[in-house]
Amino acid sequence: MKASEVREMSISDLRDRIEVEKAALDTMKINHTISPLEDTSKVRKARRDIARMMTILAEKEKQN
């Protein structure tokens, strides 16, 4: 997800999306432990997306 897309989201939508992405990352990690993923870079991309969303959320909360 691009930063410009994240910036357009409201604070409550952003919080919800972060929770969903964290749950998906946990599931992905568990699945990778059981049987290796074909594309292991998905885990890294998911972590970075979550970090990006959390950073933008902090910026928005600081503004308000």
C-alpha positions in Angstrom: 0.0 0.0 0.0 1.4 3.4 -1.0 1.8 6.2 1.5 -0.5 8.5 -0.5 -3.3 5.9 -0.2 -2.7 5.6 3.5 -2.8 9.4 4.0 -6.3 9.6 2.5 -7.7 7.2 5.1 -9.3 8.5 8.3 -7.8 7.8 11.7 -10.4 5.2 12.7 -10.1 3.4 9.3 -6.3 3.4 9.7 -6.5 1.9 13.1 -8.8 -0.9 11.8 -6.6 -1.5 8.8 -3.5 -1.8 11.0 -5.2 -4.5 13.2 -6.3 -6.4 10.1 -2.8 -6.3 8.6 -1.2 -7.4 11.9 -3.5 -10.4 12.0 -2.7 -11.2 8.4 1.0 -11.0 9.2 0.7 -13.3 12.2 -1.2 -15.8 10.0 1.4 -15.5 7.3 4.2 -16.2 9.8 2.5 -19.2 11.2 1.9 -20.6 7.7 5.5 -20.0 6.8 6.6 -21.9 9.9 4.5 -24.9 8.9 5.3 -24.9 5.2 7.6 -22.3 3.5 6.0 -19.6 1.5 6.8 -19.4 -2.2 7.5 -15.7 -1.9 9.2 -14.9 1.4 9.4 -11.2 0.6 5.7 -11.0 1.4 6.5 -11.1 5.1 8.9 -8.2 4.7 6.5 -6.2 2.6 3.7 -6.7 5.2 5.9 -5.5 8.0 6.9 -2.4 6.1 3.3 -1.6 5.2 2.3 -1.9 8.9 5.2 0.3 9.9 4.2 2.9 7.2 0.6 2.9 8.4 1.6 3.3 12.1 3.9 6.2 11.2 1.2 8.0 9.3 -1.3 7.3 12.1 1.1 8.9 14.6 1.5 11.9 12.4 -2.3 12.3 12.1 -2.9 11.9 15.8 -0.2 14.5 16.5 -1.9 17.0 14.2 -5.2 16.6 16.0 
